[in-house]
Amino acid sequence: MAHPLCLLFDCDGTLVDSEPLLADEMATALNAVGLPFQATDYIGEFRGARFRRIVAELESRHGRVDPDVLGPLETSMRANLDRRLATELIPIEGATEALAALSTFPMGVVSNGPENKIRTSLVATGLDTLFGDHLFSAYTANCWKPDPCLYLHAAQGMGYSPHHCLAIEDSVVGVKAALDAGMLVVHLNRFPDAEITPEGAIMITSMFQLPTVVAHLSRDLESRTAMR
């Protein structure tokens, strides 16, 4: 193994500032089928959650939607979102600089979103060349955060044990998934006044802080490995 530490990044809200666009498109789609939803609901309650889980929760509160409507609804919503991502998306502040500083590390992206959405987001922000084909989608693995299986799938795909992986996540859903997978976890907590970092994760409030944290963790892991 050339490097003792593999970096696994969440995409939305960690690398790219897609969540405002996603929340806006969700609100438009869900309201169209009678499920009350505002963009702020995504940021406040559902950040990082699978779209169908959000629908299920809203149905439990407001009544069922015809299942035959949901498939075309999601397809249309994602098509509209992809168009906006390609033209409006920007990186999270500090992400470009952090990735440049960490370019010698093996890196992958682990997302609850479809692979085409991950690719669209990375291409739109110029981050795609850093990850190549190391993109791990819940839709491909057929398991979604907070289930740890998506991170375990990504670790296997990268050729690393979970204990030699560091997950970088902005949502509590993702942080818990990576912790349960047995990984080191950095929580990019951009809302520290409103969100509590789960026990066991390292909190940062800016991506500019990440290279320093990674350097420290990498040295510790190298020292432990050398002592065995």
N, CA and C atoms as a LAMMPS dump frame, in Angstrom:
ITEM: TIMESTEP
0
ITEM: NUMBER OF ATOMS
684
ITEM: BOX BOUNDS ff ff ff
-5.0000000000000000e+02 5.0000000000000000e+02
-5.0000000000000000e+02 5.0000000000000000e+02
-5.0000000000000000e+02 5.0000000000000000e+02
ITEM: ATOMS id mol type element x y z
1 1 1 N 0.843 -1.185 0
2 1 2 C 0 0 0
3 1 3 C 0.882 1.24 0
4 2 1 N 0.729 2.083 -1.017
5 2 2 C 1.623 3.226 -1.181
6 2 3 C 1.394 4.287 -0.128
7 3 1 N 0.176 4.446 0.316
8 3 2 C -0.134 5.488 1.286
9 3 3 C -1.041 4.903 2.353
10 4 1 N -0.792 5.184 3.629
11 4 2 C -1.576 4.527 4.679
12 4 3 C -2.99 5.079 4.84
13 5 1 N -3.307 6.219 4.224
14 5 2 C -4.596 6.859 4.474
15 5 3 C -5.294 7.187 3.151
16 6 1 N -6.536 6.721 3.035
17 6 2 C -7.366 6.987 1.861
18 6 3 C -8.449 7.99 2.243
19 7 1 N -8.647 9.002 1.418
20 7 2 C -9.615 10.055 1.71
21 7 3 C -10.888 9.833 0.908
22 8 1 N -12.015 9.777 1.601
23 8 2 C -13.312 9.563 0.969
24 8 3 C -14.206 10.769 1.253
25 9 1 N -14.525 11.502 0.204
26 9 2 C -15.285 12.74 0.34
27 9 3 C -16.752 12.543 -0.02
28 10 1 N -17.633 13.051 0.822
29 10 2 C -19.001 13.272 0.391
30 10 3 C -18.972 14.339 -0.7
31 11 1 N -20.036 14.432 -1.486
32 11 2 C -20.059 15.405 -2.588
33 11 3 C -20.858 16.657 -2.23
34 12 1 N -22.175 16.53 -2.114
35 12 2 C -23.049 17.682 -1.887
36 12 3 C -22.82 18.286 -0.508
37 13 1 N -22.464 19.554 -0.488
38 13 2 C -22.251 20.245 0.779
39 13 3 C -20.862 20.09 1.342
40 14 1 N -20.083 19.169 0.779
41 14 2 C -18.701 18.966 1.216
42 14 3 C -17.729 19.459 0.156
43 15 1 N -17.914 19.004 -1.075
44 15 2 C -17.071 19.462 -2.185
45 15 3 C -17.741 20.56 -3.002
46 16 1 N -19.05 20.423 -3.21
47 16 2 C -19.764 21.368 -4.075
48 16 3 C -20.969 21.936 -3.346
49 17 1 N -21.3 23.186 -3.68
50 17 2 C -22.391 23.874 -2.989
51 17 3 C -23.709 23.637 -3.732
52 18 1 N -24.075 22.374 -3.829
53 18 2 C -25.255 21.989 -4.604
54 18 3 C -26.541 21.975 -3.795
55 19 1 N -26.431 21.995 -2.483
56 19 2 C -27.622 21.803 -1.668
57 19 3 C -28.692 22.881 -1.856
58 20 1 N -28.337 24.157 -2.013
59 20 2 C -29.399 25.138 -2.288
60 20 3 C -30.152 24.854 -3.583
61 21 1 N -29.447 24.402 -4.621
62 21 2 C -30.095 24.062 -5.884
63 21 3 C -30.969 22.827 -5.718
64 22 1 N -30.444 21.806 -5.027
65 22 2 C -31.2 20.589 -4.792
66 22 3 C -32.462 20.871 -3.979
67 23 1 N -32.329 21.653 -2.934
68 23 2 C -33.477 21.969 -2.084
69 23 3 C -34.551 22.727 -2.861
70 24 1 N -34.139 23.626 -3.731
71 24 2 C -35.079 24.4 -4.541
72 24 3 C -35.851 23.501 -5.501
73 25 1 N -35.132 22.581 -6.166
74 25 2 C -35.795 21.68 -7.106
75 25 3 C -36.703 20.678 -6.375
76 26 1 N -36.276 20.228 -5.195
77 26 2 C -37.125 19.35 -4.399
78 26 3 C -38.426 20.044 -4.021
79 27 1 N -38.313 21.29 -3.586
80 27 2 C -39.507 22.031 -3.185
81 27 3 C -40.483 22.159 -4.346
82 28 1 N -39.984 22.479 -5.521
83 28 2 C -40.842 22.603 -6.701
84 28 3 C -41.541 21.285 -7.011
85 29 1 N -40.783 20.19 -6.999
86 29 2 C -41.344 18.885 -7.343
87 29 3 C -42.342 18.391 -6.304
88 30 1 N -41.991 18.493 -5.035
89 30 2 C -42.845 17.955 -3.983
90 30 3 C -44.139 18.748 -3.841
91 31 1 N -44.043 20.048 -3.944
92 31 2 C -45.258 20.857 -3.869
93 31 3 C -46.198 20.556 -5.03
94 32 1 N -45.641 20.18 -6.175
95 32 2 C -46.462 19.876 -7.349
96 32 3 C -47.339 18.645 -7.136
97 33 1 N -46.951 17.754 -6.232
98 33 2 C -47.768 16.569 -5.958
99 33 3 C -48.449 16.651 -4.594
100 34 1 N -48.511 17.853 -4.037
101 34 2 C -49.264 18.068 -2.812
102 34 3 C -48.545 17.763 -1.518
103 35 1 N -47.223 17.654 -1.558
104 35 2 C -46.449 17.442 -0.329
105 35 3 C -45.798 18.764 0.058
106 36 1 N -46.279 19.4 1.131
107 36 2 C -45.725 20.695 1.528
108 36 3 C -44.237 20.582 1.869
109 37 1 N -43.439 21.409 1.236
110 37 2 C -41.989 21.343 1.435
111 37 3 C -41.381 22.662 0.977
112 38 1 N -40.541 23.233 1.836
113 38 2 C -39.798 24.438 1.486
114 38 3 C -38.316 24.1 1.402
115 39 1 N -37.579 24.891 0.639
116 39 2 C -36.144 24.647 0.5
117 39 3 C -35.448 24.621 1.858
118 40 1 N -35.902 25.447 2.779
119 40 2 C -35.284 25.491 4.113
120 40 3 C -35.52 24.194 4.889
121 41 1 N -36.562 23.429 4.52
122 41 2 C -36.809 22.156 5.199
123 41 3 C -35.681 21.167 4.926
124 42 1 N -35.138 21.211 3.704
125 42 2 C -34.041 20.305 3.374
126 42 3 C -32.814 20.634 4.211
127 43 1 N -32.457 21.899 4.245
128 43 2 C -31.27 22.305 4.995
129 43 3 C -31.457 22.045 6.483
130 44 1 N -32.673 22.282 6.992
131 44 2 C -32.906 22.18 8.429
132 44 3 C -33.138 20.78 8.94
133 45 1 N -33.727 19.897 8.105
134 45 2 C -34.143 18.583 8.618
135 45 3 C -33.621 17.398 7.817
136 46 1 N -33.484 17.552 6.514
137 46 2 C -33.265 16.39 5.659
138 46 3 C -31.91 16.362 4.965
139 47 1 N -30.985 17.195 5.363
140 47 2 C -29.719 17.29 4.659
141 47 3 C -29.017 15.933 4.601
142 48 1 N -28.651 15.513 3.376
143 48 2 C -27.94 14.255 3.196
144 48 3 C -28.825 13.043 3.041
145 49 1 N -30.141 13.208 3.227
146 49 2 C -31.051 12.064 3.169
147 49 3 C -31.409 11.713 1.723
148 50 1 N -31.756 10.465 1.506
149 50 2 C -32.203 9.981 0.202
150 50 3 C -33.551 10.615 -0.142
151 51 1 N -33.761 10.947 -1.414
152 51 2 C -34.996 11.6 -1.84
153 51 3 C -36.218 10.776 -1.462
154 52 1 N -36.163 9.465 -1.694
155 52 2 C -37.329 8.637 -1.391
156 52 3 C -37.613 8.559 0.113
157 53 1 N -36.588 8.696 0.932
158 53 2 C -36.837 8.722 2.382
159 53 3 C -37.536 10.012 2.772
160 54 1 N -37.15 11.113 2.123
161 54 2 C -37.82 12.387 2.379
162 54 3 C -39.285 12.295 1.968
163 55 1 N -39.536 11.709 0.81
164 55 2 C -40.916 11.541 0.343
165 55 3 C -41.72 10.705 1.34
166 56 1 N -41.139 9.607 1.806
167 56 2 C -41.838 8.734 2.744
168 56 3 C -42.187 9.465 4.039
169 57 1 N -41.254 10.272 4.524
170 57 2 C -41.516 11.019 5.749
171 57 3 C -42.625 12.053 5.531
172 58 1 N -42.594 12.742 4.411
173 58 2 C -43.632 13.724 4.123
174 58 3 C -44.988 13.051 3.924
175 59 1 N -44.999 11.875 3.3
176 59 2 C -46.258 11.142 3.131
177 59 3 C -46.839 10.743 4.482
178 60 1 N -45.979 10.39 5.437
179 60 2 C -46.476 10.011 6.765
180 60 3 C -47.134 11.192 7.47
181 61 1 N -46.742 12.393 7.083
182 61 2 C -47.304 13.596 7.711
183 61 3 C -48.516 14.143 6.953
184 62 1 N -48.49 14.005 5.621
185 62 2 C -49.474 14.734 4.811
186 62 3 C -50.326 13.842 3.912
187 63 1 N -50.082 12.532 3.905
188 63 2 C -50.876 11.638 3.073
189 63 3 C -50.103 11.095 1.886
190 64 1 N -50.57 9.943 1.381
191 64 2 C -49.863 9.239 0.327
192 64 3 C -50.003 9.929 -1.023
193 65 1 N -48.98 9.732 -1.84
194 65 2 C -48.964 10.182 -3.224
195 65 3 C -49.045 8.943 -4.105
196 66 1 N -49.738 9.044 -5.231
197 66 2 C -49.835 7.934 -6.171
198 66 3 C -48.425 7.439 -6.524
199 67 1 N -48.103 6.168 -6.234
200 67 2 C -46.747 5.656 -6.521
201 67 3 C -46.347 5.791 -7.985
202 68 1 N -47.331 5.734 -8.882
203 68 2 C -47.021 5.852 -10.311
204 68 3 C -46.554 7.253 -10.688
205 69 1 N -46.801 8.208 -9.808
206 69 2 C -46.388 9.59 -10.058
207 69 3 C -44.954 9.827 -9.612
208 70 1 N -44.522 9.069 -8.603
209 70 2 C -43.231 9.364 -7.973
210 70 3 C -42.03 9.117 -8.883
211 71 1 N -42.067 8.049 -9.667
212 71 2 C -40.946 7.763 -10.562
213 71 3 C -40.706 8.874 -11.567
214 72 1 N -41.726 9.258 -12.36
215 72 2 C -41.559 10.379 -13.297
216 72 3 C -41.227 11.692 -12.593
217 73 1 N -41.773 11.885 -11.397
218 73 2 C -41.481 13.106 -10.642
219 73 3 C -39.996 13.201 -10.332
220 74 1 N -39.404 12.104 -9.827
221 74 2 C -37.983 12.116 -9.483
222 74 3 C -37.12 12.272 -10.727
223 75 1 N -37.505 11.609 -11.81
224 75 2 C -36.748 11.721 -13.06
225 75 3 C -36.73 13.154 -13.562
226 76 1 N -37.892 13.813 -13.538
227 76 2 C -37.989 15.201 -13.987
228 76 3 C -37.2 16.137 -13.082
229 77 1 N -37.315 15.916 -11.773
230 77 2 C -36.594 16.751 -10.817
231 77 3 C -35.089 16.648 -11.03
232 78 1 N -34.599 15.437 -11.223
233 78 2 C -33.158 15.243 -11.383
234 78 3 C -32.669 15.81 -12.711
235 79 1 N -33.489 15.737 -13.756
236 79 2 C -33.103 16.332 -15.032
237 79 3 C -32.983 17.849 -14.91
238 80 1 N -33.941 18.465 -14.232
239 80 2 C -33.885 19.91 -14.01
240 80 3 C -32.673 20.279 -13.16
241 81 1 N -32.409 19.45 -12.151
242 81 2 C -31.266 19.712 -11.28
243 81 3 C -29.952 19.6 -12.044
244 82 1 N -29.814 18.575 -12.884
245 82 2 C -28.586 18.403 -13.661
246 82 3 C -28.316 19.609 -14.554
247 83 1 N -29.365 20.163 -15.148
248 83 2 C -29.191 21.347 -15.992
249 83 3 C -28.676 22.531 -15.172
250 84 1 N -29.211 22.681 -13.983
251 84 2 C -28.772 23.796 -13.133
252 84 3 C -27.359 23.572 -12.587
253 85 1 N -27.05 22.324 -12.24
254 85 2 C -25.704 22.023 -11.735
255 85 3 C -24.643 22.369 -12.773
256 86 1 N -24.943 22.082 -14.024
257 86 2 C -23.958 22.291 -15.094
258 86 3 C -23.629 23.761 -15.299
259 87 1 N -24.528 24.656 -14.887
260 87 2 C -24.325 26.079 -15.177
261 87 3 C -24.214 26.966 -13.934
262 88 1 N -24.744 26.509 -12.806
263 88 2 C -24.816 27.378 -11.62
264 88 3 C -23.941 26.928 -10.463
265 89 1 N -23.431 25.71 -10.526
266 89 2 C -22.752 25.128 -9.374
267 89 3 C -21.365 25.733 -9.143
268 90 1 N -21.01 25.892 -7.873
269 90 2 C -19.672 26.346 -7.489
270 90 3 C -19.134 25.399 -6.401
271 91 1 N -17.806 25.329 -6.241
272 91 2 C -17.248 24.504 -5.158
273 91 3 C -17.56 25.125 -3.794
274 92 1 N -17.578 24.278 -2.778
275 92 2 C -17.609 24.774 -1.397
276 92 3 C -16.349 25.584 -1.159
277 93 1 N -16.474 26.676 -0.449
278 93 2 C -15.313 27.533 -0.177
279 93 3 C -14.186 26.719 0.473
280 94 1 N -13.013 26.801 -0.098
281 94 2 C -11.842 26.111 0.431
282 94 3 C -11.646 24.711 -0.098
283 95 1 N -12.649 24.162 -0.804
284 95 2 C -12.531 22.779 -1.276
285 95 3 C -11.449 22.635 -2.343
286 96 1 N -11.405 23.55 -3.29
287 96 2 C -10.408 23.478 -4.355
288 96 3 C -9.005 23.537 -3.776
289 97 1 N -8.794 24.439 -2.842
290 97 2 C -7.472 24.598 -2.223
291 97 3 C -7.106 23.373 -1.384
292 98 1 N -8.082 22.836 -0.647
293 98 2 C -7.803 21.66 0.184
294 98 3 C -7.437 20.455 -0.672
295 99 1 N -8.181 20.243 -1.748
296 99 2 C -7.895 19.111 -2.626
297 99 3 C -6.53 19.241 -3.291
298 100 1 N -6.165 20.448 -3.654
299 100 2 C -4.839 20.659 -4.249
300 100 3 C -3.738 20.297 -3.262
301 101 1 N -3.935 20.661 -2.005
302 101 2 C -2.937 20.366 -0.973
303 101 3 C -2.867 18.876 -0.651
304 102 1 N -3.952 18.157 -0.927
305 102 2 C -4.032 16.732 -0.58
306 102 3 C -3.924 15.82 -1.792
307 103 1 N -3.433 16.34 -2.896
308 103 2 C -3.476 15.616 -4.163
309 103 3 C -2.624 14.342 -4.184
310 104 1 N -1.697 14.191 -3.237
311 104 2 C -0.871 12.971 -3.216
312 104 3 C -1.584 11.803 -2.543
313 105 1 N -2.699 12.071 -1.892
314 105 2 C -3.454 11.015 -1.227
315 105 3 C -4.406 10.335 -2.213
316 106 1 N -4.649 9.039 -2.049
317 106 2 C -5.722 8.405 -2.827
318 106 3 C -7.06 8.976 -2.368
319 107 1 N -7.935 9.316 -3.33
320 107 2 C -9.181 9.987 -2.987
321 107 3 C -10.348 9.429 -3.792
322 108 1 N -11.506 9.365 -3.159
323 108 2 C -12.734 8.956 -3.828
324 108 3 C -13.891 9.806 -3.34
325 109 1 N -14.996 9.745 -4.057
326 109 2 C -16.21 10.458 -3.687
327 109 3 C -17.288 9.436 -3.362
328 110 1 N -17.966 9.633 -2.234
329 110 2 C -18.988 8.7 -1.758
330 110 3 C -20.272 9.487 -1.529
331 111 1 N -21.293 9.211 -2.333
332 111 2 C -22.492 10.058 -2.308
333 111 3 C -23.775 9.245 -2.35
334 112 1 N -24.81 9.774 -1.696
335 112 2 C -26.145 9.196 -1.792
336 112 3 C -26.802 9.496 -3.136
337 113 1 N -26.205 10.357 -3.943
338 113 2 C -26.77 10.731 -5.227
339 113 3 C -26.388 9.77 -6.332
340 114 1 N -27.094 9.837 -7.468
341 114 2 C -26.754 8.996 -8.626
342 114 3 C -25.387 9.365 -9.193
343 115 1 N -24.74 8.422 -9.857
344 115 2 C -23.392 8.66 -10.369
345 115 3 C -23.359 9.788 -11.402
346 116 1 N -24.384 9.885 -12.252
347 116 2 C -24.361 10.959 -13.251
348 116 3 C -24.427 12.331 -12.599
349 117 1 N -25.109 12.428 -11.455
350 117 2 C -25.163 13.694 -10.723
351 117 3 C -23.8 14.02 -10.114
352 118 1 N -23.12 13.004 -9.579
353 118 2 C -21.781 13.212 -9.035
354 118 3 C -20.853 13.732 -10.13
355 119 1 N -20.883 13.063 -11.288
356 119 2 C -20.012 13.467 -12.396
357 119 3 C -20.339 14.886 -12.874
358 120 1 N -21.611 15.18 -13.025
359 120 2 C -22.012 16.521 -13.464
360 120 3 C -21.485 17.576 -12.503
361 121 1 N -21.601 17.309 -11.207
362 121 2 C -21.166 18.265 -10.192
363 121 3 C -19.655 18.478 -10.23
364 122 1 N -18.905 17.394 -10.362
365 122 2 C -17.446 17.5 -10.362
366 122 3 C -16.929 18.174 -11.635
367 123 1 N -17.527 17.835 -12.773
368 123 2 C -17.12 18.472 -14.032
369 123 3 C -17.426 19.961 -14
370 124 1 N -18.616 20.319 -13.49
371 124 2 C -19.029 21.724 -13.462
372 124 3 C -18.104 22.579 -12.607
373 125 1 N -17.49 21.983 -11.599
374 125 2 C -16.621 22.732 -10.69
375 125 3 C -15.138 22.474 -10.938
376 126 1 N -14.812 21.692 -11.968
377 126 2 C -13.418 21.441 -12.301
378 126 3 C -12.705 20.503 -11.359
379 127 1 N -13.447 19.705 -10.612
380 127 2 C -12.833 18.797 -9.641
381 127 3 C -12.756 17.358 -10.144
382 128 1 N -13.274 17.103 -11.333
383 128 2 C -13.411 15.732 -11.809
384 128 3 C -12.076 15.022 -12.01
385 129 1 N -11.049 15.746 -12.456
386 129 2 C -9.766 15.098 -12.75
387 129 3 C -9.07 14.571 -11.497
388 130 1 N -9.453 15.053 -10.337
389 130 2 C -8.815 14.628 -9.094
390 130 3 C -9.273 13.249 -8.646
391 131 1 N -10.439 12.817 -9.133
392 131 2 C -11.021 11.576 -8.628
393 131 3 C -11.106 10.468 -9.665
394 132 1 N -10.992 10.791 -10.94
395 132 2 C -11.096 9.765 -11.972
396 132 3 C -12.401 9.006 -11.874
397 133 1 N -12.288 7.683 -11.853
398 133 2 C -13.479 6.839 -11.745
399 133 3 C -13.759 6.385 -10.315
400 134 1 N -13.113 7 -9.355
401 134 2 C -13.318 6.613 -7.956
402 134 3 C -14.555 7.314 -7.392
403 135 1 N -15.688 7.029 -8.015
404 135 2 C -16.967 7.615 -7.624
405 135 3 C -17.883 6.493 -7.147
406 136 1 N -18.389 6.611 -5.938
407 136 2 C -19.175 5.545 -5.328
408 136 3 C -20.563 6.074 -4.993
409 137 1 N -21.524 5.654 -5.793
410 137 2 C -22.903 6.122 -5.658
411 137 3 C -23.752 5.098 -4.924
412 138 1 N -24.637 5.593 -4.064
413 138 2 C -25.565 4.706 -3.37
414 138 3 C -26.455 3.967 -4.348
415 139 1 N -26.753 4.593 -5.487
416 139 2 C -27.63 3.965 -6.469
417 139 3 C -26.935 2.799 -7.173
418 140 1 N -25.621 2.859 -7.253
419 140 2 C -24.858 1.756 -7.836
420 140 3 C -24.666 0.638 -6.808
421 141 1 N -24.356 1.031 -5.58
422 141 2 C -24.13 0.047 -4.515
423 141 3 C -25.435 -0.498 -3.936
424 142 1 N -26.546 0.209 -4.209
425 142 2 C -27.865 -0.154 -3.693
426 142 3 C -27.903 -0.142 -2.163
427 143 1 N -27.225 0.841 -1.577
428 143 2 C -27.316 1.081 -0.143
429 143 3 C -27.004 2.551 0.11
430 144 1 N -27.738 3.129 1.046
431 144 2 C -27.701 4.579 1.251
432 144 3 C -27.283 4.918 2.679
433 145 1 N -26.52 6 2.804
434 145 2 C -26.248 6.545 4.136
435 145 3 C -27.602 6.87 4.787
436 146 1 N -27.77 6.602 6.09
437 146 2 C -26.761 6.33 7.121
438 146 3 C -26.316 4.878 7.267
439 147 1 N -26.739 3.998 6.383
440 147 2 C -26.223 2.623 6.433
441 147 3 C -24.729 2.663 6.108
442 148 1 N -23.893 2.02 6.913
443 148 2 C -22.446 2.054 6.664
444 148 3 C -22.012 1.294 5.423
445 149 1 N -22.928 0.519 4.812
446 149 2 C -22.512 -0.353 3.704
447 149 3 C -21.966 0.431 2.514
448 150 1 N -22.437 1.665 2.301
449 150 2 C -21.918 2.44 1.174
450 150 3 C -20.445 2.776 1.388
451 151 1 N -20.083 3.15 2.595
452 151 2 C -18.676 3.438 2.876
453 151 3 C -17.825 2.169 2.838
454 152 1 N -18.379 1.064 3.287
455 152 2 C -17.637 -0.194 3.206
456 152 3 C -17.416 -0.592 1.747
457 153 1 N -18.417 -0.359 0.921
458 153 2 C -18.299 -0.606 -0.519
459 153 3 C -17.197 0.264 -1.124
460 154 1 N -17.147 1.535 -0.727
461 154 2 C -16.14 2.459 -1.254
462 154 3 C -14.737 2.053 -0.813
463 155 1 N -14.583 1.668 0.441
464 155 2 C -13.267 1.243 0.938
465 155 3 C -12.757 0.04 0.148
466 156 1 N -13.643 -0.911 -0.073
467 156 2 C -13.255 -2.092 -0.847
468 156 3 C -12.86 -1.7 -2.264
469 157 1 N -13.625 -0.786 -2.864
470 157 2 C -13.319 -0.34 -4.211
471 157 3 C -11.995 0.392 -4.315
472 158 1 N -11.62 1.084 -3.259
473 158 2 C -10.349 1.807 -3.24
474 158 3 C -9.181 0.906 -2.836
475 159 1 N -9.483 -0.293 -2.33
476 159 2 C -8.432 -1.22 -1.927
477 159 3 C -7.86 -0.938 -0.549
478 160 1 N -8.673 -0.344 0.333
479 160 2 C -8.234 -0.005 1.685
480 160 3 C -9.175 -0.613 2.718
481 161 1 N -8.626 -0.922 3.885
482 161 2 C -9.489 -1.329 4.989
483 161 3 C -10.199 -0.092 5.523
484 162 1 N -11.374 -0.246 6.119
485 162 2 C -12.074 0.919 6.671
486 162 3 C -11.233 1.711 7.668
487 163 1 N -10.398 1.01 8.43
488 163 2 C -9.588 1.686 9.45
489 163 3 C -8.486 2.555 8.845
490 164 1 N -8.237 2.398 7.566
491 164 2 C -7.248 3.23 6.882
492 164 3 C -7.917 4.25 5.958
493 165 1 N -9.196 4.504 6.213
494 165 2 C -9.943 5.495 5.431
495 165 3 C -10.381 6.655 6.312
496 166 1 N -10.326 7.841 5.756
497 166 2 C -10.837 9.041 6.418
498 166 3 C -11.982 9.58 5.578
499 167 1 N -13.168 9.627 6.161
500 167 2 C -14.337 10.177 5.485
501 167 3 C -14.487 11.648 5.851
502 168 1 N -14.789 12.464 4.855
503 168 2 C -15.032 13.89 5.073
504 168 3 C -16.469 14.162 4.689
505 169 1 N -17.277 14.546 5.661
506 169 2 C -18.724 14.659 5.506
507 169 3 C -19.24 15.97 6.099
508 170 1 N -20.293 16.509 5.479
509 170 2 C -20.904 17.712 6.052
510 170 3 C -22.203 17.397 6.784
511 171 1 N -22.848 16.265 6.497
512 171 2 C -24.135 15.961 7.131
513 171 3 C -23.955 14.935 8.245
514 172 1 N -24.808 15.031 9.257
515 172 2 C -24.765 14.081 10.363
516 172 3 C -25.09 12.676 9.863
517 173 1 N -25.985 12.571 8.883
518 173 2 C -26.316 11.281 8.286
519 173 3 C -25.06 10.596 7.751
520 174 1 N -24.254 11.346 7.016
521 174 2 C -23.037 10.795 6.45
522 174 3 C -21.98 10.503 7.497
523 175 1 N -21.858 11.385 8.478
524 175 2 C -20.887 11.171 9.555
525 175 3 C -21.177 9.862 10.277
526 176 1 N -22.444 9.626 10.597
527 176 2 C -22.81 8.401 11.31
528 176 3 C -22.54 7.167 10.464
529 177 1 N -22.794 7.265 9.167
530 177 2 C -22.53 6.128 8.281
531 177 3 C -21.057 5.761 8.291
532 178 1 N -20.187 6.757 8.201
533 178 2 C -18.746 6.502 8.168
534 178 3 C -18.228 6.012 9.517
535 179 1 N -18.737 6.576 10.601
536 179 2 C -18.338 6.103 11.926
537 179 3 C -18.73 4.636 12.114
538 180 1 N -19.942 4.297 11.695
539 180 2 C -20.404 2.913 11.84
540 180 3 C -19.628 1.96 10.936
541 181 1 N -19.013 2.497 9.882
542 181 2 C -18.164 1.679 9.015
543 181 3 C -16.778 1.473 9.614
544 182 1 N -16.495 2.129 10.73
545 182 2 C -15.206 1.971 11.396
546 182 3 C -14.116 2.879 10.871
547 183 1 N -14.516 4.003 10.258
548 183 2 C -13.545 4.916 9.663
549 183 3 C -13.246 6.11 10.566
550 184 1 N -12.109 6.739 10.304
551 184 2 C -11.866 8.066 10.828
552 184 3 C -12.809 9.023 10.105
553 185 1 N -13.309 10.025 10.808
554 185 2 C -14.303 10.908 10.198
555 185 3 C -14.025 12.36 10.568
556 186 1 N -14.04 13.213 9.545
557 186 2 C -14.02 14.664 9.743
558 186 3 C -15.399 15.194 9.384
559 187 1 N -15.977 15.944 10.296
560 187 2 C -17.285 16.566 10.07
561 187 3 C -17.081 18.025 9.698
562 188 1 N -17.365 18.345 8.442
563 188 2 C -17.346 19.746 8.013
564 188 3 C -18.646 20.374 8.5
565 189 1 N -18.597 20.967 9.657
566 189 2 C -19.787 21.533 10.29
567 189 3 C -19.85 23.026 9.979
568 190 1 N -20.543 23.346 8.901
569 190 2 C -20.662 24.745 8.49
570 190 3 C -21.766 25.478 9.243
571 191 1 N -22.484 24.748 10.101
572 191 2 C -23.555 25.36 10.901
573 191 3 C -23.372 24.972 12.367
574 192 1 N -22.229 25.329 12.965
575 192 2 C -21.925 24.846 14.325
576 192 3 C -22.883 25.352 15.39
577 193 1 N -23.592 26.444 15.126
578 193 2 C -24.554 26.942 16.102
579 193 3 C -25.842 26.129 16.092
580 194 1 N -26.061 25.381 15.003
581 194 2 C -27.321 24.643 14.869
582 194 3 C -27.129 23.138 14.812
583 195 1 N -25.912 22.677 14.576
584 195 2 C -25.676 21.249 14.37
585 195 3 C -24.579 20.759 15.298
586 196 1 N -24.796 19.608 15.907
587 196 2 C -23.839 19.018 16.842
588 196 3 C -23.051 17.923 16.119
589 197 1 N -21.745 17.993 16.222
590 197 2 C -20.896 16.96 15.63
591 197 3 C -20.985 15.688 16.458
592 198 1 N -21.326 14.549 15.829
593 198 2 C -21.427 13.293 16.58
594 198 3 C -20.117 12.924 17.27
595 199 1 N -20.254 12.282 18.407
596 199 2 C -19.08 11.828 19.16
597 199 3 C -18.261 10.871 18.306
598 200 1 N -16.958 11.077 18.329
599 200 2 C -16.055 10.235 17.56
600 200 3 C -15.563 10.87 16.281
601 201 1 N -16.244 11.936 15.833
602 201 2 C -15.83 12.65 14.625
603 201 3 C -15.057 13.91 15.003
604 202 1 N -14.2 14.347 14.105
605 202 2 C -13.413 15.572 14.282
606 202 3 C -14.138 16.7 13.564
607 203 1 N -14.423 17.775 14.262
608 203 2 C -15.151 18.877 13.656
609 203 3 C -14.201 19.916 13.07
610 204 1 N -14.495 20.337 11.842
611 204 2 C -13.891 21.528 11.266
612 204 3 C -15.043 22.405 10.775
613 205 1 N -14.788 23.688 10.642
614 205 2 C -15.839 24.587 10.174
615 205 3 C -15.537 25.151 8.798
616 206 1 N -14.382 24.805 8.246
617 206 2 C -13.984 25.28 6.925
618 206 3 C -13.095 24.243 6.262
619 207 1 N -13.243 24.089 4.949
620 207 2 C -12.379 23.162 4.219
621 207 3 C -10.926 23.607 4.228
622 208 1 N -10.686 24.87 4.486
623 208 2 C -9.301 25.338 4.583
624 208 3 C -8.558 24.644 5.725
625 209 1 N -9.28 24.148 6.719
626 209 2 C -8.671 23.477 7.869
627 209 3 C -8.294 22.022 7.58
628 210 1 N -8.863 21.469 6.531
629 210 2 C -8.735 20.023 6.313
630 210 3 C -7.3 19.546 6.117
631 211 1 N -6.463 20.183 5.29
632 211 2 C -5.104 19.645 5.094
633 211 3 C -4.303 19.477 6.383
634 212 1 N -4.461 20.398 7.324
635 212 2 C -3.75 20.289 8.601
636 212 3 C -4.226 19.079 9.384
637 213 1 N -5.535 18.868 9.409
638 213 2 C -6.1 17.721 10.129
639 213 3 C -5.634 16.418 9.484
640 214 1 N -5.665 16.361 8.161
641 214 2 C -5.252 15.148 7.453
642 214 3 C -3.775 14.85 7.703
643 215 1 N -2.948 15.872 7.685
644 215 2 C -1.519 15.669 7.93
645 215 3 C -1.285 15.07 9.315
646 216 1 N -2.004 15.565 10.299
647 216 2 C -1.87 15.059 11.667
648 216 3 C -2.329 13.604 11.753
649 217 1 N -3.487 13.297 11.173
650 217 2 C -4.015 11.933 11.214
651 217 3 C -3.113 10.972 10.448
652 218 1 N -2.57 11.426 9.343
653 218 2 C -1.693 10.583 8.536
654 218 3 C -0.421 10.228 9.297
655 219 1 N 0.155 11.211 9.975
656 219 2 C 1.363 10.942 10.785
657 219 3 C 1.055 9.948 11.887
658 220 1 N -0.077 10.113 12.557
659 220 2 C -0.45 9.193 13.633
660 220 3 C -0.626 7.776 13.11
661 221 1 N -1.279 7.654 11.956
662 221 2 C -1.507 6.333 11.386
663 221 3 C -0.208 5.685 10.949
664 222 1 N 0.693 6.464 10.361
665 222 2 C 1.992 5.942 9.96
666 222 3 C 2.778 5.456 11.164
667 223 1 N 2.699 6.199 12.266
668 223 2 C 3.418 5.812 13.491
669 223 3 C 2.876 4.505 14.065
670 224 1 N 1.552 4.395 14.078
671 224 2 C 0.936 3.164 14.608
672 224 3 C 1.256 1.968 13.729
673 225 1 N 1.242 2.194 12.405
674 225 2 C 1.548 1.11 11.478
675 225 3 C 2.988 0.641 11.623
676 226 1 N 3.901 1.601 11.809
677 226 2 C 5.314 1.279 11.943
678 226 3 C 5.603 0.498 13.219
679 227 1 N 4.803 0.698 14.264
680 227 2 C 5.032 0.042 15.547
681 227 3 C 4.545 -1.397 15.555
682 228 1 N 3.758 -1.78 14.563
683 228 2 C 3.206 -3.138 14.558
684 228 3 C 4.22 -4.147 14.044
